[in-house]
Amino acid sequence: MSPFDPAAYGPVFGALLREARLMPLDPGTPNAAAKTALDAIDLDRAFAPNGVGDPHMAEACRSALYLYHDYTDISHTISQKIEISTGSYWHGVMHRREPDYTNSKYWFRRVGEHAVFPTLHAEAMRIARDTVLPDNARFLLEGAVWDPFAFVDLCEAAHTGRVSATDLCRRIQQREWELLFDYSYRQAKA
């Protein structure tokens, strides 16, 4: 998989993605420098010249950008209105960061199998290969498919200090965000 390229998502989204961020496992601190641009997103302009083909997926992109800049409450407000698998996915990621792990798992159950899971599984394995893994992270190398529930558990264990895996979880979470944003963007285009 090629590296994430913010310029591939047009000037509106590209400007908001230019600053490389490694999102925390918690809500983080909202990036005040991005707030005005986030609030000003016009989805028709963001998807120009082709326009929006799938309004749900376009809103998923909006939710993702707020999450990227640590505006979890606003991301939540948007994602909970997107009643498709990808909306549930963004909703689950937001609750994982909140942290509300039980609620995150509820939303991941609603996701079912998602199109990004196979690539995410491969990418998580690639990231994990270069890391000394705690026992509860072995699923990253040994599992045959992506397990979002085991990842929620690992993020919880890392966030609460039960295992030393914060950097690993953040890197996988970042790659997950990139893959899901790319999928949302491509599905949203007309």
PyRosetta script that sets phi, psi and omega in degrees:
from pyrosetta import init, pose_from_sequence

init()
pose = pose_from_sequence("MSPFDPAAYGPVFGALLREARLMPLDPGTPNAAAKTALDAIDLDRAFAPNGVGDPHMAEACRSALYLYHDYTDISHTISQKIEISTGSYWHGVMHRREPDYTNSKYWFRRVGEHAVFPTLHAEAMRIARDTVLPDNARFLLEGAVWDPFAFVDLCEAAHTGRVSATDLCRRIQQREWELLFDYSYRQAKA")
pose.set_psi(1, 135.7)
pose.set_omega(1, -179.9)
pose.set_phi(2, -74.7)
pose.set_psi(2, 156.5)
pose.set_omega(2, 179.4)
pose.set_phi(3, -64.2)
pose.set_psi(3, 156.8)
pose.set_omega(3, 179.9)
pose.set_phi(4, -68.7)
pose.set_psi(4, 127.3)
pose.set_omega(4, -178.4)
pose.set_phi(5, -121.0)
pose.set_psi(5, 103.7)
pose.set_omega(5, -178.8)
pose.set_phi(6, -54.6)
pose.set_psi(6, -31.8)
pose.set_omega(6, -178.3)
pose.set_phi(7, -65.3)
pose.set_psi(7, -19.4)
pose.set_omega(7, -178.8)
pose.set_phi(8, -70.6)
pose.set_psi(8, -9.1)
pose.set_omega(8, -174.4)
pose.set_phi(9, -110.8)
pose.set_psi(9, 21.8)
pose.set_omega(9, 175.8)
pose.set_phi(10, 80.2)
pose.set_psi(10, 169.4)
pose.set_omega(10, -173.8)
pose.set_phi(11, -67.9)
pose.set_psi(11, -34.0)
pose.set_omega(11, -177.9)
pose.set_phi(12, -67.5)
pose.set_psi(12, -55.1)
pose.set_omega(12, -179.7)
pose.set_phi(13, -71.7)
pose.set_psi(13, -39.0)
pose.set_omega(13, -179.2)
pose.set_phi(14, -56.6)
pose.set_psi(14, -40.1)
pose.set_omega(14, 179.0)
pose.set_phi(15, -63.8)
pose.set_psi(15, -35.7)
pose.set_omega(15, -179.3)
pose.set_phi(16, -80.2)
pose.set_psi(16, -13.9)
pose.set_omega(16, -179.3)
pose.set_phi(17, -106.2)
pose.set_psi(17, -4.6)
pose.set_omega(17, -175.4)
pose.set_phi(18, -59.7)
pose.set_psi(18, -40.5)
pose.set_omega(18, 179.3)
pose.set_phi(19, -76.0)
pose.set_psi(19, 112.9)
pose.set_omega(19, 179.4)
pose.set_phi(20, -67.5)
pose.set_psi(20, 129.2)
pose.set_omega(20, -179.1)
pose.set_phi(21, -130.2)
pose.set_psi(21, 140.1)
pose.set_omega(21, 171.3)
pose.set_phi(22, -110.6)
pose.set_psi(22, 98.3)
pose.set_omega(22, -171.8)
pose.set_phi(23, -62.4)
pose.set_psi(23, 143.3)
pose.set_omega(23, 178.6)
pose.set_phi(24, -75.4)
pose.set_psi(24, 171.0)
pose.set_omega(24, 177.1)
pose.set_phi(25, -84.9)
pose.set_psi(25, -1.3)
pose.set_omega(25, 178.0)
pose.set_phi(26, -119.4)
pose.set_psi(26, -173.8)
pose.set_omega(26, -177.4)
pose.set_phi(27, -62.2)
pose.set_psi(27, -24.1)
pose.set_omega(27, -179.9)
pose.set_phi(28, 74.2)
pose.set_psi(28, -170.8)
pose.set_omega(28, 178.2)
pose.set_phi(29, -111.5)
pose.set_psi(29, 119.7)
pose.set_omega(29, -178.7)
pose.set_phi(30, -52.9)
pose.set_psi(30, 137.4)
pose.set_omega(30, 179.8)
pose.set_phi(31, -82.8)
pose.set_psi(31, 91.4)
pose.set_omega(31, -175.8)
pose.set_phi(32, -58.6)
pose.set_psi(32, -29.5)
pose.set_omega(32, -179.2)
pose.set_phi(33, -65.1)
pose.set_psi(33, -21.3)
pose.set_omega(33, -178.4)
pose.set_phi(34, -99.1)
pose.set_psi(34, -9.6)
pose.set_omega(34, -169.9)
pose.set_phi(35, -59.8)
pose.set_psi(35, -46.7)
pose.set_omega(35, -178.5)
pose.set_phi(36, -60.3)
pose.set_psi(36, -44.6)
pose.set_omega(36, 179.8)
pose.set_phi(37, -67.1)
pose.set_psi(37, -38.4)
pose.set_omega(37, 177.4)
pose.set_phi(38, -61.7)
pose.set_psi(38, -47.3)
pose.set_omega(38, -178.6)
pose.set_phi(39, -66.3)
pose.set_psi(39, -23.2)
pose.set_omega(39, -176.7)
pose.set_phi(40, -92.2)
pose.set_psi(40, 1.8)
pose.set_omega(40, -177.3)
pose.set_phi(41, -58.6)
pose.set_psi(41, 123.0)
pose.set_omega(41, 172.2)
pose.set_phi(42, -108.0)
pose.set_psi(42, 110.6)
pose.set_omega(42, -173.3)
pose.set_phi(43, -63.5)
pose.set_psi(43, -33.8)
pose.set_omega(43, 177.5)
pose.set_phi(44, -63.4)
pose.set_psi(44, -41.2)
pose.set_omega(44, 178.2)
pose.set_phi(45, -70.2)
pose.set_psi(45, -38.3)
pose.set_omega(45, -178.8)
pose.set_phi(46, -64.1)
pose.set_psi(46, -31.3)
pose.set_omega(46, -178.6)
pose.set_phi(47, -102.0)
pose.set_psi(47, 11.2)
pose.set_omega(47, 177.5)
pose.set_phi(48, -65.9)
pose.set_psi(48, 149.8)
pose.set_omega(48, 6.4)
pose.set_phi(49, -89.1)
pose.set_psi(49, -8.6)
pose.set_omega(49, -174.6)
pose.set_phi(50, -79.8)
pose.set_psi(50, -26.8)
pose.set_omega(50, -178.9)
pose.set_phi(51, 87.1)
pose.set_psi(51, -178.0)
pose.set_omega(51, -177.8)
pose.set_phi(52, -90.9)
pose.set_psi(52, 124.1)
pose.set_omega(52, 175.9)
pose.set_phi(53, -94.9)
pose.set_psi(53, -31.4)
pose.set_omega(53, -179.3)
pose.set_phi(54, -131.8)
pose.set_psi(54, 101.7)
pose.set_omega(54, -176.9)
pose.set_phi(55, -60.1)
pose.set_psi(55, -32.7)
pose.set_omega(55, 178.3)
pose.set_phi(56, -63.3)
pose.set_psi(56, -44.0)
pose.set_omega(56, -179.0)
pose.set_phi(57, -71.3)
pose.set_psi(57, -32.2)
pose.set_omega(57, 175.2)
pose.set_phi(58, -64.0)
pose.set_psi(58, -41.8)
pose.set_omega(58, 176.6)
pose.set_phi(59, -66.4)
pose.set_psi(59, -32.2)
pose.set_omega(59, 175.5)
pose.set_phi(60, -61.2)
pose.set_psi(60, -39.0)
pose.set_omega(60, 176.3)
pose.set_phi(61, -63.3)
pose.set_psi(61, -42.2)
pose.set_omega(61, 178.9)
pose.set_phi(62, -61.9)
pose.set_psi(62, -47.8)
pose.set_omega(62, 178.6)
pose.set_phi(63, -57.4)
pose.set_psi(63, -43.7)
pose.set_omega(63, -179.0)
pose.set_phi(64, -61.0)
pose.set_psi(64, -41.2)
pose.set_omega(64, -178.6)
pose.set_phi(65, -66.7)
pose.set_psi(65, -39.8)
pose.set_omega(65, 175.2)
pose.set_phi(66, -63.0)
pose.set_psi(66, -40.2)
pose.set_omega(66, 178.8)
pose.set_phi(67, -64.6)
pose.set_psi(67, -41.1)
pose.set_omega(67, 179.3)
pose.set_phi(68, -57.2)
pose.set_psi(68, -37.2)
pose.set_omega(68, -178.5)
pose.set_phi(69, -97.7)
pose.set_psi(69, 17.7)
pose.set_omega(69, 172.5)
pose.set_phi(70, 67.7)
pose.set_psi(70, 28.0)
pose.set_omega(70, 170.9)
pose.set_phi(71, -97.4)
pose.set_psi(71, 72.2)
pose.set_omega(71, -172.8)
pose.set_phi(72, -65.9)
pose.set_psi(72, -36.5)
pose.set_omega(72, -179.4)
pose.set_phi(73, -64.2)
pose.set_psi(73, -42.9)
pose.set_omega(73, -179.9)
pose.set_phi(74, -69.1)
pose.set_psi(74, -41.7)
pose.set_omega(74, 176.4)
pose.set_phi(75, -57.5)
pose.set_psi(75, -42.1)
pose.set_omega(75, 179.5)
pose.set_phi(76, -62.0)
pose.set_psi(76, -46.7)
pose.set_omega(76, -179.8)
pose.set_phi(77, -57.1)
pose.set_psi(77, -39.7)
pose.set_omega(77, -179.5)
pose.set_phi(78, -74.7)
pose.set_psi(78, -50.0)
pose.set_omega(78, -172.7)
pose.set_phi(79, -65.9)
pose.set_psi(79, -31.4)
pose.set_omega(79, -178.3)
pose.set_phi(80, -70.3)
pose.set_psi(80, -13.1)
pose.set_omega(80, 177.8)
pose.set_phi(81, -94.1)
pose.set_psi(81, -5.3)
pose.set_omega(81, -177.8)
pose.set_phi(82, -95.7)
pose.set_psi(82, 95.8)
pose.set_omega(82, -170.3)
pose.set_phi(83, -91.0)
pose.set_psi(83, 53.3)
pose.set_omega(83, 173.7)
pose.set_phi(84, -134.2)
pose.set_psi(84, 170.6)
pose.set_omega(84, -177.0)
pose.set_phi(85, -54.3)
pose.set_psi(85, -44.2)
pose.set_omega(85, -178.2)
pose.set_phi(86, -67.2)
pose.set_psi(86, -36.1)
pose.set_omega(86, 174.5)
pose.set_phi(87, -62.4)
pose.set_psi(87, -41.6)
pose.set_omega(87, 176.8)
pose.set_phi(88, -63.9)
pose.set_psi(88, -35.6)
pose.set_omega(88, 179.0)
pose.set_phi(89, -63.1)
pose.set_psi(89, -51.3)
pose.set_omega(89, 178.7)
pose.set_phi(90, -60.2)
pose.set_psi(90, -38.2)
pose.set_omega(90, 178.6)
pose.set_phi(91, -62.3)
pose.set_psi(91, -43.3)
pose.set_omega(91, 178.7)
pose.set_phi(92, -64.6)
pose.set_psi(92, -40.5)
pose.set_omega(92, 177.8)
pose.set_phi(93, -63.4)
pose.set_psi(93, -44.1)
pose.set_omega(93, 179.8)
pose.set_phi(94, -59.5)
pose.set_psi(94, -45.8)
pose.set_omega(94, -179.5)
pose.set_phi(95, -68.1)
pose.set_psi(95, -31.0)
pose.set_omega(95, 176.2)
pose.set_phi(96, -62.7)
pose.set_psi(96, -37.5)
pose.set_omega(96, 179.2)
pose.set_phi(97, -80.4)
pose.set_psi(97, -20.1)
pose.set_omega(97, -171.6)
pose.set_phi(98, -55.7)
pose.set_psi(98, -43.9)
pose.set_omega(98, -7.9)
pose.set_phi(99, -93.5)
pose.set_psi(99, 126.3)
pose.set_omega(99, 174.1)
pose.set_phi(100, -135.5)
pose.set_psi(100, 82.7)
pose.set_omega(100, -169.3)
pose.set_phi(101, -65.8)
pose.set_psi(101, -38.4)
pose.set_omega(101, 178.8)
pose.set_phi(102, -63.6)
pose.set_psi(102, -44.3)
pose.set_omega(102, 179.0)
pose.set_phi(103, -66.3)
pose.set_psi(103, -37.4)
pose.set_omega(103, 176.6)
pose.set_phi(104, -58.6)
pose.set_psi(104, -45.3)
pose.set_omega(104, 179.5)
pose.set_phi(105, -64.6)
pose.set_psi(105, -36.3)
pose.set_omega(105, 176.2)
pose.set_phi(106, -56.5)
pose.set_psi(106, -47.8)
pose.set_omega(106, -177.8)
pose.set_phi(107, -69.5)
pose.set_psi(107, -34.2)
pose.set_omega(107, 176.1)
pose.set_phi(108, -68.4)
pose.set_psi(108, -31.1)
pose.set_omega(108, 173.3)
pose.set_phi(109, -62.6)
pose.set_psi(109, -36.3)
pose.set_omega(109, 179.2)
pose.set_phi(110, -72.0)
pose.set_psi(110, -24.0)
pose.set_omega(110, 178.2)
pose.set_phi(111, -65.2)
pose.set_psi(111, -42.9)
pose.set_omega(111, -172.4)
pose.set_phi(112, 71.4)
pose.set_psi(112, -146.2)
pose.set_omega(112, 174.9)
pose.set_phi(113, -84.0)
pose.set_psi(113, 132.0)
pose.set_omega(113, -178.5)
pose.set_phi(114, -116.9)
pose.set_psi(114, 150.3)
pose.set_omega(114, -177.3)
pose.set_phi(115, -60.1)
pose.set_psi(115, -26.6)
pose.set_omega(115, -179.3)
pose.set_phi(116, -82.8)
pose.set_psi(116, -13.5)
pose.set_omega(116, -175.0)
pose.set_phi(117, -55.9)
pose.set_psi(117, -47.2)
pose.set_omega(117, -178.7)
pose.set_phi(118, -60.0)
pose.set_psi(118, -44.5)
pose.set_omega(118, 179.4)
pose.set_phi(119, -69.0)
pose.set_psi(119, -40.6)
pose.set_omega(119, 177.7)
pose.set_phi(120, -61.1)
pose.set_psi(120, -41.4)
pose.set_omega(120, 178.1)
pose.set_phi(121, -58.5)
pose.set_psi(121, -47.3)
pose.set_omega(121, 179.9)
pose.set_phi(122, -63.6)
pose.set_psi(122, -41.9)
pose.set_omega(122, -179.7)
pose.set_phi(123, -68.3)
pose.set_psi(123, -40.0)
pose.set_omega(123, 178.1)
pose.set_phi(124, -64.3)
pose.set_psi(124, -39.4)
pose.set_omega(124, 176.6)
pose.set_phi(125, -62.2)
pose.set_psi(125, -42.9)
pose.set_omega(125, 179.6)
pose.set_phi(126, -60.8)
pose.set_psi(126, -45.3)
pose.set_omega(126, 179.8)
pose.set_phi(127, -65.8)
pose.set_psi(127, -42.8)
pose.set_omega(127, -175.9)
pose.set_phi(128, -69.0)
pose.set_psi(128, -29.0)
pose.set_omega(128, -178.6)
pose.set_phi(129, -59.0)
pose.set_psi(129, -28.6)
pose.set_omega(129, -176.9)
pose.set_phi(130, -94.4)
pose.set_psi(130, 16.3)
pose.set_omega(130, -172.6)
pose.set_phi(131, -131.1)
pose.set_psi(131, 143.7)
pose.set_omega(131, 169.8)
pose.set_phi(132, -77.5)
pose.set_psi(132, 117.9)
pose.set_omega(132, -171.5)
pose.set_phi(133, -98.7)
pose.set_psi(133, 136.5)
pose.set_omega(133, 168.3)
pose.set_phi(134, -69.0)
pose.set_psi(134, 161.4)
pose.set_omega(134, -176.4)
pose.set_phi(135, -54.8)
pose.set_psi(135, -40.6)
pose.set_omega(135, -176.5)
pose.set_phi(136, -77.4)
pose.set_psi(136, 5.0)
pose.set_omega(136, 174.5)
pose.set_phi(137, -107.7)
pose.set_psi(137, 1.6)
pose.set_omega(137, -178.7)
pose.set_phi(138, -61.0)
pose.set_psi(138, -25.8)
pose.set_omega(138, 179.3)
pose.set_phi(139, -57.3)
pose.set_psi(139, -25.1)
pose.set_omega(139, -179.4)
pose.set_phi(140, -64.6)
pose.set_psi(140, -31.1)
pose.set_omega(140, 179.4)
pose.set_phi(141, -101.5)
pose.set_psi(141, -27.7)
pose.set_omega(141, -171.9)
pose.set_phi(142, -98.5)
pose.set_psi(142, -20.2)
pose.set_omega(142, -177.8)
pose.set_phi(143, -73.0)
pose.set_psi(143, 148.2)
pose.set_omega(143, 179.4)
pose.set_phi(144, -84.5)
pose.set_psi(144, -21.2)
pose.set_omega(144, -179.1)
pose.set_phi(145, -140.3)
pose.set_psi(145, 165.1)
pose.set_omega(145, 177.2)
pose.set_phi(146, -67.4)
pose.set_psi(146, 134.5)
pose.set_omega(146, 179.7)
pose.set_phi(147, -118.4)
pose.set_psi(147, 94.7)
pose.set_omega(147, -177.4)
pose.set_phi(148, -64.4)
pose.set_psi(148, -27.3)
pose.set_omega(148, -178.9)
pose.set_phi(149, -72.6)
pose.set_psi(149, -42.1)
pose.set_omega(149, 176.0)
pose.set_phi(150, -64.5)
pose.set_psi(150, -34.9)
pose.set_omega(150, 178.5)
pose.set_phi(151, -68.9)
pose.set_psi(151, -39.0)
pose.set_omega(151, 174.7)
pose.set_phi(152, -58.4)
pose.set_psi(152, -46.2)
pose.set_omega(152, 179.5)
pose.set_phi(153, -60.9)
pose.set_psi(153, -41.7)
pose.set_omega(153, 179.5)
pose.set_phi(154, -65.4)
pose.set_psi(154, -43.0)
pose.set_omega(154, 177.9)
pose.set_phi(155, -61.6)
pose.set_psi(155, -40.8)
pose.set_omega(155, 177.8)
pose.set_phi(156, -62.6)
pose.set_psi(156, -46.6)
pose.set_omega(156, -179.7)
pose.set_phi(157, -62.2)
pose.set_psi(157, -39.4)
pose.set_omega(157, 178.5)
pose.set_phi(158, -69.2)
pose.set_psi(158, -45.3)
pose.set_omega(158, -177.5)
pose.set_phi(159, -64.3)
pose.set_psi(159, -36.0)
pose.set_omega(159, -178.7)
pose.set_phi(160, -87.7)
pose.set_psi(160, -1.0)
pose.set_omega(160, 176.2)
pose.set_phi(161, 83.3)
pose.set_psi(161, 10.1)
pose.set_omega(161, 179.5)
pose.set_phi(162, -74.2)
pose.set_psi(162, -26.7)
pose.set_omega(162, 175.0)
pose.set_phi(163, -136.7)
pose.set_psi(163, 155.7)
pose.set_omega(163, 178.0)
pose.set_phi(164, -93.5)
pose.set_psi(164, 87.0)
pose.set_omega(164, -177.3)
pose.set_phi(165, -146.2)
pose.set_psi(165, 19.8)
pose.set_omega(165, -176.1)
pose.set_phi(166, -60.8)
pose.set_psi(166, -48.3)
pose.set_omega(166, -178.3)
pose.set_phi(167, -63.1)
pose.set_psi(167, -43.5)
pose.set_omega(167, 177.6)
pose.set_phi(168, -57.6)
pose.set_psi(168, -49.5)
pose.set_omega(168, -179.1)
pose.set_phi(169, -62.4)
pose.set_psi(169, -41.4)
pose.set_omega(169, -180.0)
pose.set_phi(170, -64.4)
pose.set_psi(170, -40.9)
pose.set_omega(170, -179.9)
pose.set_phi(171, -67.1)
pose.set_psi(171, -41.0)
pose.set_omega(171, 177.1)
pose.set_phi(172, -67.4)
pose.set_psi(172, -42.9)
pose.set_omega(172, 178.5)
pose.set_phi(173, -59.4)
pose.set_psi(173, -39.4)
pose.set_omega(173, 178.8)
pose.set_phi(174, -63.8)
pose.set_psi(174, -44.7)
pose.set_omega(174, -180.0)
pose.set_phi(175, -66.2)
pose.set_psi(175, -38.3)
pose.set_omega(175, 175.7)
pose.set_phi(176, -58.6)
pose.set_psi(176, -46.2)
pose.set_omega(176, -179.9)
pose.set_phi(177, -59.5)
pose.set_psi(177, -46.9)
pose.set_omega(177, -178.3)
pose.set_phi(178, -60.6)
pose.set_psi(178, -45.6)
pose.set_omega(178, -179.6)
pose.set_phi(179, -65.1)
pose.set_psi(179, -42.4)
pose.set_omega(179, -178.6)
pose.set_phi(180, -71.4)
pose.set_psi(180, -35.9)
pose.set_omega(180, 176.1)
pose.set_phi(181, -64.9)
pose.set_psi(181, -45.7)
pose.set_omega(181, 179.4)
pose.set_phi(182, -58.5)
pose.set_psi(182, -45.2)
pose.set_omega(182, 178.3)
pose.set_phi(183, -61.4)
pose.set_psi(183, -47.2)
pose.set_omega(183, -179.7)
pose.set_phi(184, -59.5)
pose.set_psi(184, -45.2)
pose.set_omega(184, -178.5)
pose.set_phi(185, -62.5)
pose.set_psi(185, -48.1)
pose.set_omega(185, -177.4)
pose.set_phi(186, -65.7)
pose.set_psi(186, -35.3)
pose.set_omega(186, 178.1)
pose.set_phi(187, -74.0)
pose.set_psi(187, -26.3)
pose.set_omega(187, -178.0)
pose.set_phi(188, -77.4)
pose.set_psi(188, -28.2)
pose.set_omega(188, -175.2)
pose.set_phi(189, -64.4)
pose.set_psi(189, 142.3)
pose.set_omega(189, 178.3)
pose.set_phi(190, -72.5)
pose.dump_pdb("model.pdb")
